[in-house]
């Protein structure tokens, strides 16, 4: 779950009619250029502004208030302002697919910090749902095609079914038939095996554990020995891959 919070310094205002997928009805003011850029970016990334989705008083929507030194001025009509100069320029942003997790979002004043910005909080109730495990298709034993005998059988199967491709009329039909013929020939010649296989070779297990240990050490250190450990890890990885390749050739 991705949550983005910060001072975007963008006024989205009452831009709900133009960007209903991005923001709610409860903004403040008018949209400026930065606000439009922000809304268009969120639209492309399927994200929303949380603190524009819930009905609150203006003081709980706004996230910035002008300092007292500049409060004493007139509004755009030339009349003396009755309320302080406030704006909504900071947001909590998250993916639209997680919108149902958010119960409320608003700003809070009265925070004892030396800033003219307000704290923005959201109440999030995360409910994760169990997903059914996806059925994995068996993996083709392509390593058998290294053997000359299997390659000849494969080529013979392709030649025997090439007429299906020739009968296709459009380019798309020819491509679909080609993929179908190749896949069918491969399944008949080399067969399939399970994707998850546990290796019982003790030497390979030992090398794998050593590689994981070195990787953990590399990720947890910043000193000059890091380069040496990377070289040592890479050496073990090369040896590990060599052993696994030798074992595959032995099986064939």
N, C-alpha and C positions, 0 to 999 in steps of 0.2 A: 504494500500500500504506500503510495507516494503522496506526501503532504508538503507543499511549498508555502512558506510564510516569510514575509519581509516587507521592506519599504519599497514598493514598486513605483511610488511617486507618479501614479497615473490616476486620472479622474475618469471613471467609467460613467458616472452620473446616472441619469435615467435612460440608459442605453438598452433597456430590456427589449423594446420593440424591434430594435435593429439586430441585437444579438441575444435572442431568447434562449439559445442552447448553452450560453456561457454564463449568464448572470440572471439574478432574480429581479423582482420589481422594486426592491427596497434599497436603491442607491440614493445618492444625494448630488444635486448640482447638474452640471452639463458635462458631456464627454469632451475631453481634449484630445490632442494628437497622440499623446502617450497612452491614453486610455484606449483609443482605437487600435493602436499597435498591439497592446496587451490583449484585447478582446480577440483580435484576428489570430494571434499566436495561440491562445487557448482553444479557439475554434478548430485550428489545424491539429491540435494535440488532444482533442476530446477532453478538456478539463473545464472546471467551473470555479466561480468566485463564491466561496461558502458564505461570507458575511454580507451578501446581498440577497440571500434566499429567505430570510426570516423577518417578520414584521417587528420592528422595534422603534422606539422614539428616536428622533433625529440625533439626540446626544449619544445614543448607543449605536448609531450607524457610523457616525463620523469618527475618524481615527487621528485627526490632527486639529489643533486649535491654535490660532495665532497668539503669540505672547502678549501680555498685558500692555507692553510698550507700544504696540501697533493696533490695539483694540479700538482706540478712540478715533474712528474715521467714519465717513459716510458710505452708504451703500451705492449701487450703480445708479439709483434714481436721484441721488444728491441728498437723501434724507439721512438723519442720524440713525445708526444701527441700534436696534433693540436687543439683538442677540449677538454673541461673540462670533467672530469669523472662523468657521469650521469647514473641514473638508474630509472626504473619504478617499484616501490615497494608499492605504495599506490593506492587504487582503490575505486570507488563507485560501490556498488553491489546492484542489485535489482532483483526481480522475472522476469523470462523470459516472462511471460504473459503481463508484463507492459513495455516491450521493446519499443513498438510503441509510448509510451508517451515521450521518451527521444529524443530531437532534436539535442543535442550536448553535449559532455563531453571532457574536456581537463584540463591541468594544467596551472597555471599562476605564472610567476616569478615576481620579483620586489616588493613582499610584504615586508613591513618594519617590520619584526620581526626577533628576534635573533635565527634563525633556518636555517638549510641547507635543509629543506623540502619545497615543493611548495604546494600552495593551489590548490585543485582539485575541479572544479565546473561542474555542469551539468545543462543544460536548459531542464526543464521538462514541458510539456504542458499536463495537466491531463484533459481528457475528459471522464466523467462517463456517461455510457449509462443506460437508464431505462430498468429494467428487468421486465418481466411479472410475476405477482404474481402466485405462484404455487398453484395448486388446492389441498386442504387438504382433505384427506379421512375422513369420519365420524368415530368417536371413539366409540368402543364397550362399552356398559354399563356393564362392568364386575362386578361392585359393586352389581348388582342384584344376582349374583351367591352366595352371602352370604346367601340368602334365600334357605331353604331346598327344596321348591317346584320347584324353578328354576333349582337347581342342579339335581334333579331327571329327569326333562324334558331334560336337557342337556345330561345326561348320556344315556337316552333312545335314543336320536338322534344319539349319537356316536355309540351305539350298532347296530342301524338300518343301518348305512352306513359303518360298519367296513369291509364289503365284498370287497369294493373298494381297501382297503389297502392290503388285502390278495391276490388279483389278481395281484398285482405288482410283478415284477420279481427281479429287481435290488434294491440295498439298497437305491439309490438316488430316484427311483420311489416310493418306500415305504414311504420315508420321505416326498416327495412332496404330495402324496396322504393323508398322516396323517395330514399335515398342512392344506390342502384343506378341509378335512372332519371336523376338529376341528373348523376352521374359519366359515364354512358354518353353523354348528350346533349352534355356538355362536350367529351368526347374526339372525338365525331363533328364538332362544329362548329369548335372552335378548335385541336384537335390538341395535340401535346406537343412539348417540346424538352428537350435535355439540361440537367441541373441545373448542371453546371460549365461556365461560359462565360467565355472570356478576352476582355476588352474591349480592342479595338485602338485606341480613341480616345486619342491622345497627351495631350490636355488632361486627360482623366479620370485617366490614369495619373500625370500630374504632380501633380494634386491629391491623389490617394491616397497618394503617397509623402510629400508635405508633411504630410498628416494623421498618418501613422505617425510621422514625425519629431517632430512636436509632442506626440503622445501619449507617446513615450519621454521627452521633456524634462519633461513634466508629472509623470510617474511618478518621475523621478529628482531632483526639486527640492522644497524645502520653504520657499522664500523668498516674498516678497510678490509676485513676478512670476508666481507660479503662476496666480493668478486671471486675469491678462492673457493668459497662454498658453491657458487653457481657453476664454476668449472668442474668441481667434484661431482655435483649433482648431474650435470650434463654427461659426464663420463659414465656414471652408473646407468643413466637412461639409455645411452647407446648400447651398453652391455646387455641391459634388460631386453631391449627390442631385438637384439641379435639372438638371444636365447629363445625368445618367443617365436621368431622366424624359423629357427632351427627345429623347434618342436612341431610347428605346423608342417614343415617339409617331411619330418619323420612320420607324422600321421598319414600324410598322403601316400 
